[in-house]
Amino acid sequence: MMNRRNFLQGSGAFAGLSAAGLSGCARHVTTAAAPLVTSAPDFPFYDAVGPIIPIRADMDRVFRITVCTRPFRAAGPRQDVERVGDKWVVHNYGHGGSGWSLSWGSADVVVRKAVAVIAENGCPREVAVIGAGALGLTAALTAQRAGLKVTIYARERAPYVRSVRATGSWTPDSRVGLTSAVSPEFAANWEAMARTSFAMYMTYIGSAGYPVEWTDRYALSDEPIPDHPPEVRDYVRYMDRIADLTPHSHDLPPGTFPFPTKYARRTTSLTFNVADYARQLMADFLIAGGTNETRDFHTPQELSTLPQQVIINCTGYAARQLWSDESITPVRGQIAWLIPQEGVTYGLNYNGLNVLARRDGIVLMLNKPGEDYGWNDTSEVPDHALAEEAVGVLQELYARMAKMPAAKRA
């Protein structure tokens, strides 16, 4: 019978351990015929970080720079029902930086309201969905699964909608409201949306094209890493309410990680490969009999031209103008996209730089500590200097790694 320790060493499972760490773990490892672990070590051998492939961080590898305007509402997403002429409009916008993350749960909320309106008023079992971004596509699919006939009306579709420019991380409480402005019941409503969304995302794991997958992320710093980095505004923080859904973050002991910083923290989270994911959502919608029409609405009164009596409004930031909704504050976000790189599947947070390796590109987003970058900024013009700065931060990290002894980088 193969010795389990020899197998794990040969497979690279011990990569990244210092000699002291390896000898400390070895006493717990026996042959496969006996129990593998006799007591839980402080830092299990399987939890060490293996070799990290450096990202080729050069400006000539940046193939695009995109800007997304997040639709932030201090009170949280708008999900009420409004009567406009002879139409009933169910609103579904204002999710800040949590649109993809909360999309399925939010769709569940608004589709239930649409179904109730149909039942109460004897309307035909069909709805119009305005918008074809993250919120629009998931609302349309959820409505189809509720037995409704659905038509999407949108000015743009992927890959041109704003939500396709998102970072692609599971961040369900990112700029989703202010503690001073949300209602007392909002936390519970948020939790229900987050759990519904997460359950749906689990059904995409392992699907062709990997629209959703788990990836490791590392927070790196030369100073102790706070549990909650300071923010300029009192954004709500609700992740503790769903702590049972995802792996917890862990501070990595010295000698167990290949980074040049004094401190490193790892977590494992969901990554949305948005390009493939958006295509799959649209394909599923069309296969189920949905239809698309290209329309641009400038006032709510124009909705009277639609044949459907019930409308789900998923217009995102565009709702600020369409509905004259001054409660929406634009929050600009810019991403520099590096060419995808074989073997690079991790994320980093270092000196204000967020890095996430996706299958459609390695995204870099720079948010300087202590600043609320992009607040109330409506510009969607790419800032090349900011992109160069983001690449420079990543270059500086890997330059530090290159100076480390080879044994520590392994």
Secondary structure as UniProt FT lines:
FT   HELIX           4..11
FT   TURN            12..16
FT   HELIX           19..26
FT   TURN            27..28
FT   TURN            32..33
FT   HELIX           45..47
FT   HELIX           59..61
FT   STRAND          62..73
FT   TURN            74..75
FT   STRAND          81..84
FT   TURN            85..86
FT   STRAND          87..91
FT   TURN            96..97
FT   HELIX           99..121
FT   STRAND          126..130
FT   HELIX           134..145
FT   TURN            146..147
FT   STRAND          149..154
FT   TURN            158..159
FT   HELIX           162..165
FT   TURN            172..175
FT   TURN            179..181
FT   TURN            184..185
FT   HELIX           186..202
FT   TURN            203..206
FT   TURN            208..209
FT   STRAND          212..221
FT   HELIX           239..242
FT   TURN            243..245
FT   STRAND          250..251
FT   TURN            254..255
FT   STRAND          263..272
FT   HELIX           274..287
FT   TURN            288..289
FT   STRAND          291..294
FT   HELIX           300..305
FT   STRAND          310..313
FT   HELIX           316..318
FT   HELIX           319..322
FT   TURN            323..324
FT   TURN            326..327
FT   STRAND          328..338
FT   TURN            342..343
FT   STRAND          347..350
FT   TURN            351..352
FT   STRAND          353..358
FT   TURN            359..360
FT   STRAND          361..366
FT   TURN            369..370
FT   TURN            373..374
FT   HELIX           384..402
FT   HELIX           406..409
//
